[in-house]
Amino acid sequence: MGYIALYRKYRPNTFSSIIGQDNVTKILKNQIKNGKISHAYLFSGTRGTGKTSAAKVFARAINCLNPQDGEPCNECEVCKGILNGNITDVIEMDAASNNSVENIRQIRQEVVYATVDVKYRVYIIDEVHMLTTSAFNALLKTLEEPPENVVFILATTEQHKIPVTILSRCLKFDFNRLTEEDLYNRIKYVLECEHIKYEDEACRYIAKLADGAARDALSILDRCISETEDILKYQDVQNIVGAIDKNVIDKVVESILNYDSLTAISCIDEIVKKGKDLRQFTFELTTEFLNRLVATDENKDRYINVIDRLSSLDNDLKSTTRKEIVLKACIVQLCNFKQEIKSGTSGEPVSNIDKIYQKKIENLEKEVKELKEYISKNNVTSKESTALKEDTPSKVNITAKPVLEDDIKEENLTEFPNTEELKKAVIDKGKIRLYSALAGAKIYVDDVVRIITTNSFAYKLLTLDENAEVMAQILYEKYKINKNIVLELKNENGESISKIEKILKDNNIEYTSLD
């Protein structure tokens, strides 16, 4: 038999060998031991987390002639038949290439027949979200009234694309993204089984590159051990996967922080010359800035701005054929961030965001002037006006406003004790930009949740509906806090917050947000 890829050779054959998914495997084993087998299951999660492996183990376990504590024995003729693909009643189907209504109709015709060799006929449908609407409708009928001896296991990486009518008829299991420690231990286990010596740092680096996916980790490992000799070394892994030298990353970071675009561009030229992956470079550069943001109390605003721009750069690189030009343009922009000056001011450095708001202010000034002229011309009087509040689909009312330092007496506020844990929950949801905005913010909880920041850029991110709603969701899910949220931009100098606020106050206009 030819060479078998590591991710296939070491595919888990029991529930206990599936790493990082105890929340799923424990329930499945209990169902098998108690004989309470449902007719439909949905396994969802990111790639390489064990969804298909768990489905195959489950198919063997419910048909095994000698199950042991909910696990398949993998020794009886049924288990061996399923492992070898000789049992026709266990069917694996790829919905990406079999997504038509005709494929599902074929299943509907088959399920009415009795099984041949096993107790349960099992359909494992991978990437089920790829089915067409007509195919989902055809599958729905079978899920509504399934035969007793038929089990469906649907696997997907994009659960949100599956119709609610299908979801409501399945037992749903969410597979966790694997931690670097889980992957590190798995890589060491495989290397020891293959009798290959290794450097510990090399294993940890591969675990980091795998980005939470066991299959990716073993695929990278497979490539590395095929190109190394006596021992798997960290430096060899870096060379094989095209990693960027840490010294180069540090040099680019320092160049950006020191506004040295020439040195930064020179480093990028060196990276391009060596044929390195520019998206990998962007990832490592972003990671380094994030590490520095967490580790320091200085220049946090600068780090936040850079991380935000690098996060969007990855999408730009993904969709362009001119990656080098796009990357260099972004780096030059970051190196010259402080050099854009407002005309008519004292020469303070400002960002493009400030320029946008300056334009908004000028437009509003014009509108207010026209309104004054209309009031004067038509002899209209009004003691006050009320700004319309935007409806929000969130469970709580979310408002935003700039305030002066004297308006906030922080000593009278109750500081939220779980701020760091809350920020970690934001990271767990993949909201890097929101995490960056919260980095320098203070959170207080009394009759309302008050999030106070002195950074206008972070304030702008926090006031986005999608970010405010994520905050509300996390506060409710983790701490059962369902209170109104007030986002406040504090000016510590005691000066007017902005020209726009003065215009609004002078005209007796109440407001909840500057947008």
ROMIVO-120548 format. One line per field, with one value per residue (C-alpha): residue number from 1; chain; y, x, z. Coordinates in steps of 0.05 Angstrom, whole numbers, plus 5000, padded with zeros to 4 digits. Layout:
n: NUM | ...
chain: A | ...
c2: Y | ...
c1: X | ...
c3: Z | ...
***
This chain:
n: 1 | 2 | 3 | 4 | 5 | 6 | 7 | 8 | 9 | 10 | 11 | 12 | 13 | 14 | 15 | 16 | 17 | 18 | 19 | 20 | 21 | 22 | 23 | 24 | 25 | 26 | 27 | 28 | 29 | 30 | 31 | 32 | 33 | 34 | 35 | 36 | 37 | 38 | 39 | 40 | 41 | 42 | 43 | 44 | 45 | 46 | 47 | 48 | 49 | 50 | 51 | 52 | 53 | 54 | 55 | 56 | 57 | 58 | 59 | 60 | 61 | 62 | 63 | 64 | 65 | 66 | 67 | 68 | 69 | 70 | 71 | 72 | 73 | 74 | 75 | 76 | 77 | 78 | 79 | 80 | 81 | 82 | 83 | 84 | 85 | 86 | 87 | 88 | 89 | 90 | 91 | 92 | 93 | 94 | 95 | 96 | 97 | 98 | 99 | 100 | 101 | 102 | 103 | 104 | 105 | 106 | 107 | 108 | 109 | 110 | 111 | 112 | 113 | 114 | 115 | 116 | 117 | 118 | 119 | 120 | 121 | 122 | 123 | 124 | 125 | 126 | 127 | 128 | 129 | 130 | 131 | 132 | 133 | 134 | 135 | 136 | 137 | 138 | 139 | 140 | 141 | 142 | 143 | 144 | 145 | 146 | 147 | 148 | 149 | 150 | 151 | 152 | 153 | 154 | 155 | 156 | 157 | 158 | 159 | 160 | 161 | 162 | 163 | 164 | 165 | 166 | 167 | 168 | 169 | 170 | 171 | 172 | 173 | 174 | 175 | 176 | 177 | 178 | 179 | 180 | 181 | 182 | 183 | 184 | 185 | 186 | 187 | 188 | 189 | 190 | 191 | 192 | 193 | 194 | 195 | 196 | 197 | 198 | 199 | 200 | 201 | 202 | 203 | 204 | 205 | 206 | 207 | 208 | 209 | 210 | 211 | 212 | 213 | 214 | 215 | 216 | 217 | 218 | 219 | 220 | 221 | 222 | 223 | 224 | 225 | 226 | 227 | 228 | 229 | 230 | 231 | 232 | 233 | 234 | 235 | 236 | 237 | 238 | 239 | 240 | 241 | 242 | 243 | 244 | 245 | 246 | 247 | 248 | 249 | 250 | 251 | 252 | 253 | 254 | 255 | 256 | 257 | 258 | 259 | 260 | 261 | 262 | 263 | 264 | 265 | 266 | 267 | 268 | 269 | 270 | 271 | 272 | 273 | 274 | 275 | 276 | 277 | 278 | 279 | 280 | 281 | 282 | 283 | 284 | 285 | 286 | 287 | 288 | 289 | 290 | 291 | 292 | 293 | 294 | 295 | 296 | 297 | 298 | 299 | 300 | 301 | 302 | 303 | 304 | 305 | 306 | 307 | 308 | 309 | 310 | 311 | 312 | 313 | 314 | 315 | 316 | 317 | 318 | 319 | 320 | 321 | 322 | 323 | 324 | 325 | 326 | 327 | 328 | 329 | 330 | 331 | 332 | 333 | 334 | 335 | 336 | 337 | 338 | 339 | 340 | 341 | 342 | 343 | 344 | 345 | 346 | 347 | 348 | 349 | 350 | 351 | 352 | 353 | 354 | 355 | 356 | 357 | 358 | 359 | 360 | 361 | 362 | 363 | 364 | 365 | 366 | 367 | 368 | 369 | 370 | 371 | 372 | 373 | 374 | 375 | 376 | 377 | 378 | 379 | 380 | 381 | 382 | 383 | 384 | 385 | 386 | 387 | 388 | 389 | 390 | 391 | 392 | 393 | 394 | 395 | 396 | 397 | 398 | 399 | 400 | 401 | 402 | 403 | 404 | 405 | 406 | 407 | 408 | 409 | 410 | 411 | 412 | 413 | 414 | 415 | 416 | 417 | 418 | 419 | 420 | 421 | 422 | 423 | 424 | 425 | 426 | 427 | 428 | 429 | 430 | 431 | 432 | 433 | 434 | 435 | 436 | 437 | 438 | 439 | 440 | 441 | 442 | 443 | 444 | 445 | 446 | 447 | 448 | 449 | 450 | 451 | 452 | 453 | 454 | 455 | 456 | 457 | 458 | 459 | 460 | 461 | 462 | 463 | 464 | 465 | 466 | 467 | 468 | 469 | 470 | 471 | 472 | 473 | 474 | 475 | 476 | 477 | 478 | 479 | 480 | 481 | 482 | 483 | 484 | 485 | 486 | 487 | 488 | 489 | 490 | 491 | 492 | 493 | 494 | 495 | 496 | 497 | 498 | 499 | 500 | 501 | 502 | 503 | 504 | 505 | 506 | 507 | 508 | 509 | 510 | 511 | 512 | 513 | 514 | 515
chain: A | A | A | A | A | A | A | A | A | A | A | A | A | A | A | A | A | A | A | A | A | A | A | A | A | A | A | A | A | A | A | A | A | A | A | A | A | A | A | A | A | A | A | A | A | A | A | A | A | A | A | A | A | A | A | A | A | A | A | A | A | A | A | A | A | A | A | A | A | A | A | A | A | A | A | A | A | A | A | A | A | A | A | A | A | A | A | A | A | A | A | A | A | A | A | A | A | A | A | A | A | A | A | A | A | A | A | A | A | A | A | A | A | A | A | A | A | A | A | A | A | A | A | A | A | A | A | A | A | A | A | A | A | A | A | A | A | A | A | A | A | A | A | A | A | A | A | A | A | A | A | A | A | A | A | A | A | A | A | A | A | A | A | A | A | A | A | A | A | A | A | A | A | A | A | A | A | A | A | A | A | A | A | A | A | A | A | A | A | A | A | A | A | A | A | A | A | A | A | A | A | A | A | A | A | A | A | A | A | A | A | A | A | A | A | A | A | A | A | A | A | A | A | A | A | A | A | A | A | A | A | A | A | A | A | A | A | A | A | A | A | A | A | A | A | A | A | A | A | A | A | A | A | A | A | A | A | A | A | A | A | A | A | A | A | A | A | A | A | A | A | A | A | A | A | A | A | A | A | A | A | A | A | A | A | A | A | A | A | A | A | A | A | A | A | A | A | A | A | A | A | A | A | A | A | A | A | A | A | A | A | A | A | A | A | A | A | A | A | A | A | A | A | A | A | A | A | A | A | A | A | A | A | A | A | A | A | A | A | A | A | A | A | A | A | A | A | A | A | A | A | A | A | A | A | A | A | A | A | A | A | A | A | A | A | A | A | A | A | A | A | A | A | A | A | A | A | A | A | A | A | A | A | A | A | A | A | A | A | A | A | A | A | A | A | A | A | A | A | A | A | A | A | A | A | A | A | A | A | A | A | A | A | A | A | A | A | A | A | A | A | A | A | A | A | A | A | A | A | A | A | A | A | A | A | A | A | A | A | A | A | A | A | A | A | A | A | A | A | A | A | A | A | A | A | A | A | A | A | A | A | A | A | A | A | A | A | A | A | A | A | A | A | A | A | A | A | A | A | A | A | A | A | A | A | A | A | A | A | A | A | A | A | A | A | A | A | A | A | A | A | A | A | A | A | A | A | A | A | A | A | A | A | A | A
c2: 5000 | 5070 | 5125 | 5150 | 5224 | 5236 | 5268 | 5205 | 5156 | 5188 | 5203 | 5189 | 5120 | 5130 | 5187 | 5189 | 5202 | 5264 | 5323 | 5385 | 5364 | 5333 | 5375 | 5336 | 5266 | 5258 | 5270 | 5224 | 5167 | 5174 | 5170 | 5106 | 5075 | 5092 | 5072 | 5141 | 5152 | 5212 | 5211 | 5273 | 5308 | 5372 | 5379 | 5451 | 5484 | 5509 | 5465 | 5409 | 5404 | 5332 | 5337 | 5283 | 5239 | 5243 | 5225 | 5163 | 5141 | 5151 | 5110 | 5052 | 5059 | 5054 | 4992 | 4959 | 4886 | 4896 | 4970 | 4989 | 5048 | 5081 | 5070 | 5024 | 4964 | 4971 | 4896 | 4864 | 4850 | 4909 | 4959 | 4931 | 4932 | 5005 | 5023 | 4988 | 5018 | 4950 | 4965 | 4997 | 5021 | 5075 | 5128 | 5188 | 5244 | 5309 | 5362 | 5408 | 5362 | 5327 | 5386 | 5378 | 5358 | 5293 | 5270 | 5280 | 5246 | 5185 | 5184 | 5189 | 5128 | 5088 | 5101 | 5061 | 4996 | 4954 | 4953 | 4894 | 4885 | 4935 | 4961 | 5033 | 5062 | 5125 | 5183 | 5229 | 5292 | 5336 | 5411 | 5406 | 5482 | 5474 | 5440 | 5480 | 5507 | 5453 | 5399 | 5426 | 5423 | 5351 | 5333 | 5367 | 5316 | 5258 | 5292 | 5304 | 5231 | 5189 | 5112 | 5085 | 5054 | 5115 | 5167 | 5231 | 5266 | 5334 | 5369 | 5442 | 5499 | 5551 | 5535 | 5603 | 5581 | 5523 | 5536 | 5542 | 5487 | 5438 | 5464 | 5455 | 5381 | 5365 | 5356 | 5411 | 5403 | 5459 | 5436 | 5480 | 5513 | 5474 | 5508 | 5513 | 5468 | 5414 | 5417 | 5418 | 5354 | 5320 | 5338 | 5310 | 5246 | 5235 | 5249 | 5199 | 5147 | 5159 | 5155 | 5224 | 5269 | 5341 | 5409 | 5431 | 5500 | 5470 | 5434 | 5497 | 5537 | 5487 | 5488 | 5563 | 5561 | 5510 | 5564 | 5517 | 5460 | 5391 | 5371 | 5434 | 5419 | 5348 | 5371 | 5422 | 5369 | 5320 | 5370 | 5388 | 5317 | 5299 | 5353 | 5345 | 5292 | 5270 | 5319 | 5367 | 5436 | 5502 | 5538 | 5484 | 5491 | 5566 | 5557 | 5504 | 5541 | 5608 | 5642 | 5712 | 5723 | 5751 | 5804 | 5829 | 5833 | 5872 | 5919 | 5935 | 5947 | 5995 | 6030 | 6041 | 6067 | 6114 | 6137 | 6110 | 6089 | 6079 | 6025 | 5992 | 5989 | 5962 | 5905 | 5889 | 5887 | 5836 | 5794 | 5796 | 5778 | 5715 | 5696 | 5699 | 5699 | 5772 | 5751 | 5710 | 5772 | 5814 | 5762 | 5760 | 5836 | 5843 | 5791 | 5828 | 5894 | 5860 | 5829 | 5897 | 5929 | 5879 | 5885 | 5961 | 6021 | 6070 | 6088 | 6047 | 6093 | 6084 | 6009 | 6007 | 6048 | 6004 | 5939 | 5964 | 5982 | 5916 | 5876 | 5906 | 5899 | 5823 | 5827 | 5875 | 5826 | 5769 | 5803 | 5835 | 5808 | 5866 | 5847 | 5880 | 5948 | 5944 | 5923 | 5979 | 6031 | 6010 | 6010 | 6079 | 6104 | 6077 | 6108 | 6177 | 6174 | 6234 | 6280 | 6301 | 6369 | 6407 | 6475 | 6533 | 6495 | 6495 | 6439 | 6377 | 6311 | 6283 | 6221 | 6211 | 6197 | 6267 | 6296 | 6259 | 6288 | 6357 | 6352 | 6329 | 6390 | 6438 | 6407 | 6412 | 6485 | 6499 | 6464 | 6501 | 6568 | 6552 | 6532 | 6597 | 6636 | 6597 | 6609 | 6683 | 6691 | 6653 | 6679 | 6609 | 6601 | 6538 | 6529 | 6463 | 6408 | 6335 | 6290 | 6226 | 6164 | 6107 | 6042 | 5985 | 5912 | 5901 | 5883 | 5947 | 6020 | 6041 | 6115 | 6152 | 6222 | 6264 | 6294 | 6341 | 6316 | 6352 | 6315 | 6248 | 6236 | 6168 | 6163 | 6159 | 6103 | 6028 | 5999 | 5934 | 5880 | 5833 | 5881 | 5836 | 5775 | 5814 | 5834 | 5761 | 5743 | 5795 | 5763 | 5694 | 5720 | 5741 | 5816 | 5843 | 5914 | 5917 | 5889 | 5944 | 5997 | 5970 | 5966 | 6036 | 6043 | 6041 | 6005 | 6021 | 5988 | 6020 | 6034 | 6033 | 6006 | 6064 | 6054 | 6114 | 6127 | 6187 | 6163 | 6188 | 6131 | 6078 | 6116 | 6114 | 6038 | 6028 | 6068 | 6022 | 5984 | 5916 | 5928 | 5957 | 5897 | 5848 | 5883 | 5878 | 5805 | 5787 | 5826 | 5788 | 5719 | 5720 | 5766 | 5769 | 5845 | 5872 | 5947 | 6007 | 6021 | 6092 | 6103 | 6166 | 6203 | 6243 | 6304 | 6307 | 6378 | 6409 | 6443 | 6440 | 6369 | 6392 | 6447 | 6406 | 6402 | 6477 | 6485 | 6436 | 6468 | 6539 | 6519 | 6480 | 6415 | 6352 | 6293 | 6222 | 6211 | 6251 | 6204
c1: 5000 | 5025 | 5042 | 4983 | 4981 | 4988 | 4920 | 4888 | 4935 | 4921 | 4847 | 4813 | 4779 | 4746 | 4713 | 4769 | 4821 | 4783 | 4820 | 4788 | 4715 | 4696 | 4632 | 4609 | 4637 | 4611 | 4539 | 4545 | 4574 | 4518 | 4465 | 4496 | 4502 | 4429 | 4403 | 4373 | 4394 | 4364 | 4346 | 4386 | 4449 | 4484 | 4558 | 4582 | 4650 | 4712 | 4753 | 4796 | 4761 | 4738 | 4666 | 4672 | 4716 | 4663 | 4609 | 4647 | 4660 | 4587 | 4565 | 4608 | 4589 | 4514 | 4523 | 4580 | 4568 | 4610 | 4608 | 4650 | 4628 | 4596 | 4658 | 4662 | 4706 | 4736 | 4748 | 4680 | 4661 | 4613 | 4666 | 4718 | 4668 | 4652 | 4726 | 4741 | 4681 | 4648 | 4583 | 4534 | 4487 | 4537 | 4538 | 4585 | 4562 | 4596 | 4542 | 4590 | 4588 | 4522 | 4478 | 4419 | 4348 | 4358 | 4413 | 4367 | 4309 | 4353 | 4362 | 4287 | 4277 | 4331 | 4310 | 4245 | 4285 | 4310 | 4384 | 4426 | 4485 | 4474 | 4421 | 4423 | 4431 | 4473 | 4479 | 4538 | 4528 | 4590 | 4587 | 4512 | 4504 | 4522 | 4455 | 4408 | 4342 | 4304 | 4350 | 4339 | 4263 | 4268 | 4311 | 4262 | 4207 | 4253 | 4275 | 4202 | 4182 | 4245 | 4244 | 4266 | 4330 | 4357 | 4405 | 4427 | 4492 | 4500 | 4567 | 4580 | 4629 | 4575 | 4514 | 4482 | 4470 | 4425 | 4350 | 4318 | 4268 | 4327 | 4363 | 4301 | 4297 | 4369 | 4408 | 4461 | 4533 | 4584 | 4656 | 4708 | 4766 | 4826 | 4876 | 4950 | 4963 | 4917 | 4951 | 5020 | 5006 | 4976 | 5037 | 5084 | 5043 | 5047 | 5122 | 5134 | 5092 | 5132 | 5198 | 5220 | 5262 | 5240 | 5253 | 5198 | 5197 | 5184 | 5122 | 5095 | 5107 | 5068 | 5011 | 5009 | 5008 | 4951 | 4903 | 4859 | 4854 | 4883 | 4882 | 4922 | 4972 | 4985 | 4988 | 5042 | 5078 | 5074 | 5108 | 5161 | 5183 | 5188 | 5240 | 5280 | 5333 | 5350 | 5310 | 5252 | 5282 | 5248 | 5291 | 5277 | 5201 | 5207 | 5244 | 5196 | 5131 | 5160 | 5157 | 5185 | 5247 | 5228 | 5282 | 5250 | 5182 | 5212 | 5247 | 5183 | 5146 | 5199 | 5199 | 5124 | 5128 | 5185 | 5151 | 5208 | 5175 | 5241 | 5266 | 5198 | 5194 | 5265 | 5244 | 5184 | 5229 | 5272 | 5211 | 5186 | 5255 | 5255 | 5187 | 5152 | 5076 | 5054 | 4989 | 5031 | 5075 | 5012 | 4987 | 5054 | 5059 | 4989 | 5004 | 5067 | 5029 | 4974 | 5026 | 5057 | 4988 | 4974 | 5043 | 5051 | 5014 | 5045 | 5025 | 4961 | 4923 | 4977 | 4976 | 4900 | 4901 | 4955 | 4921 | 4855 | 4887 | 4927 | 4863 | 4830 | 4894 | 4888 | 4821 | 4852 | 4909 | 4860 | 4822 | 4879 | 4930 | 4978 | 4994 | 5062 | 5035 | 4975 | 5020 | 5071 | 5016 | 4988 | 5055 | 5072 | 5004 | 5018 | 5088 | 5060 | 4998 | 5018 | 5040 | 4971 | 4956 | 4890 | 4893 | 4877 | 4894 | 4954 | 4986 | 4961 | 4969 | 4902 | 4879 | 4835 | 4777 | 4784 | 4782 | 4717 | 4687 | 4712 | 4674 | 4612 | 4619 | 4623 | 4561 | 4523 | 4544 | 4515 | 4450 | 4444 | 4456 | 4402 | 4355 | 4367 | 4352 | 4288 | 4266 | 4281 | 4247 | 4184 | 4180 | 4182 | 4197 | 4219 | 4244 | 4278 | 4285 | 4294 | 4341 | 4311 | 4338 | 4354 | 4318 | 4364 | 4350 | 4390 | 4354 | 4380 | 4382 | 4451 | 4469 | 4534 | 4556 | 4619 | 4626 | 4673 | 4718 | 4677 | 4614 | 4643 | 4658 | 4691 | 4699 | 4623 | 4618 | 4621 | 4677 | 4661 | 4704 | 4709 | 4736 | 4795 | 4750 | 4701 | 4756 | 4777 | 4705 | 4708 | 4771 | 4738 | 4683 | 4737 | 4723 | 4795 | 4774 | 4725 | 4779 | 4826 | 4773 | 4763 | 4838 | 4842 | 4769 | 4740 | 4675 | 4627 | 4561 | 4506 | 4437 | 4469 | 4533 | 4580 | 4639 | 4686 | 4743 | 4787 | 4806 | 4762 | 4782 | 4763 | 4699 | 4680 | 4690 | 4649 | 4590 | 4582 | 4516 | 4549 | 4601 | 4552 | 4506 | 4564 | 4578 | 4505 | 4504 | 4567 | 4544 | 4478 | 4506 | 4564 | 4540 | 4464 | 4470 | 4413 | 4421 | 4424 | 4493 | 4522 | 4585 | 4622 | 4681 | 4715 | 4758 | 4809 | 4831 | 4765 | 4759 | 4699 | 4692 | 4684 | 4658 | 4596 | 4576 | 4579 | 4533 | 4483 | 4483 | 4478 | 4415 | 4384 | 4387 | 4389 | 4428 | 4449 | 4502 | 4546 | 4533
c3: 5000 | 4983 | 5032 | 5074 | 5093 | 5167 | 5176 | 5147 | 5183 | 5250 | 5241 | 5308 | 5311 | 5379 | 5416 | 5467 | 5413 | 5387 | 5418 | 5447 | 5438 | 5506 | 5506 | 5445 | 5454 | 5526 | 5504 | 5443 | 5486 | 5537 | 5483 | 5456 | 5525 | 5541 | 5473 | 5460 | 5388 | 5353 | 5279 | 5260 | 5285 | 5263 | 5274 | 5263 | 5272 | 5236 | 5191 | 5220 | 5287 | 5282 | 5255 | 5201 | 5247 | 5302 | 5252 | 5229 | 5300 | 5318 | 5257 | 5280 | 5354 | 5343 | 5298 | 5336 | 5358 | 5421 | 5442 | 5502 | 5545 | 5485 | 5441 | 5380 | 5389 | 5319 | 5320 | 5303 | 5231 | 5229 | 5253 | 5205 | 5148 | 5160 | 5167 | 5101 | 5066 | 5054 | 5091 | 5042 | 5097 | 5120 | 5066 | 5063 | 5017 | 4998 | 4991 | 4954 | 4893 | 4906 | 4922 | 4874 | 4892 | 4852 | 4901 | 4960 | 4925 | 4916 | 4992 | 5003 | 4958 | 4995 | 5067 | 5061 | 5052 | 5110 | 5127 | 5103 | 5151 | 5208 | 5256 | 5231 | 5162 | 5171 | 5122 | 5135 | 5093 | 5094 | 5080 | 5082 | 5075 | 5001 | 4985 | 4941 | 4968 | 4931 | 4959 | 5030 | 5019 | 4996 | 5056 | 5103 | 5087 | 5106 | 5170 | 5190 | 5185 | 5185 | 5189 | 5257 | 5230 | 5194 | 5224 | 5190 | 5210 | 5178 | 5181 | 5164 | 5172 | 5160 | 5203 | 5188 | 5116 | 5136 | 5137 | 5206 | 5188 | 5182 | 5244 | 5287 | 5271 | 5289 | 5353 | 5346 | 5369 | 5364 | 5355 | 5389 | 5353 | 5378 | 5423 | 5408 | 5468 | 5441 | 5373 | 5404 | 5443 | 5381 | 5339 | 5392 | 5395 | 5320 | 5318 | 5374 | 5338 | 5275 | 5315 | 5292 | 5337 | 5343 | 5375 | 5421 | 5390 | 5322 | 5347 | 5379 | 5316 | 5273 | 5325 | 5318 | 5241 | 5242 | 5267 | 5308 | 5257 | 5270 | 5197 | 5178 | 5234 | 5209 | 5136 | 5154 | 5195 | 5137 | 5092 | 5142 | 5160 | 5086 | 5077 | 5141 | 5158 | 5229 | 5270 | 5260 | 5275 | 5286 | 5234 | 5182 | 5194 | 5184 | 5119 | 5093 | 5107 | 5083 | 5151 | 5158 | 5199 | 5268 | 5261 | 5197 | 5231 | 5289 | 5241 | 5203 | 5269 | 5293 | 5225 | 5229 | 5300 | 5281 | 5216 | 5175 | 5109 | 5072 | 5119 | 5120 | 5044 | 5041 | 5087 | 5043 | 4982 | 5018 | 5035 | 4963 | 4936 | 4980 | 4953 | 5021 | 5027 | 5037 | 5072 | 5121 | 5131 | 5146 | 5196 | 5233 | 5232 | 5261 | 5314 | 5336 | 5342 | 5382 | 5429 | 5440 | 5451 | 5507 | 5538 | 5541 | 5569 | 5520 | 5449 | 5455 | 5408 | 5356 | 5363 | 5357 | 5293 | 5262 | 5281 | 5252 | 5186 | 5181 | 5195 | 5133 | 5093 | 5095 | 5059 | 5008 | 4994 | 4987 | 4931 | 4891 | 4841 | 4857 | 4929 | 4933 | 4912 | 4959 | 5017 | 5005 | 4999 | 5066 | 5101 | 5074 | 5098 | 5168 | 5168 | 5149 | 5194 | 5238 | 5181 | 5156 | 5187 | 5192 | 5160 | 5207 | 5271 | 5317 | 5277 | 5314 | 5277 | 5253 | 5218 | 5156 | 5204 | 5232 | 5161 | 5148 | 5211 | 5194 | 5129 | 5167 | 5213 | 5154 | 5123 | 5188 | 5197 | 5129 | 5146 | 5212 | 5177 | 5127 | 5183 | 5220 | 5157 | 5147 | 5220 | 5215 | 5147 | 5167 | 5239 | 5267 | 5342 | 5377 | 5447 | 5433 | 5382 | 5394 | 5354 | 5328 | 5360 | 5315 | 5328 | 5347 | 5344 | 5408 | 5473 | 5505 | 5487 | 5462 | 5461 | 5448 | 5466 | 5476 | 5546 | 5584 | 5640 | 5693 | 5671 | 5693 | 5767 | 5762 | 5837 | 5842 | 5791 | 5803 | 5761 | 5724 | 5758 | 5698 | 5646 | 5625 | 5621 | 5579 | 5531 | 5525 | 5508 | 5452 | 5425 | 5428 | 5382 | 5333 | 5342 | 5338 | 5321 | 5379 | 5426 | 5402 | 5416 | 5487 | 5502 | 5533 | 5553 | 5624 | 5639 | 5696 | 5714 | 5756 | 5730 | 5661 | 5630 | 5616 | 5569 | 5572 | 5524 | 5510 | 5440 | 5384 | 5337 | 5389 | 5404 | 5330 | 5329 | 5393 | 5365 | 5305 | 5314 | 5302 | 5357 | 5407 | 5397 | 5408 | 5474 | 5495 | 5476 | 5515 | 5577 | 5577 | 5561 | 5610 | 5666 | 5656 | 5650 | 5608 | 5619 | 5573 | 5546 | 5543 | 5502 | 5522 | 5492 | 5547 | 5535 | 5591 | 5575 | 5594 | 5526 | 5480 | 5453 | 5381 | 5337 | 5323 | 5396 | 5403 | 5343 | 5371 | 5441 | 5414 | 5376 | 5435 | 5396 | 5439 | 5412 | 5428 | 5375 | 5328 | 5269
***
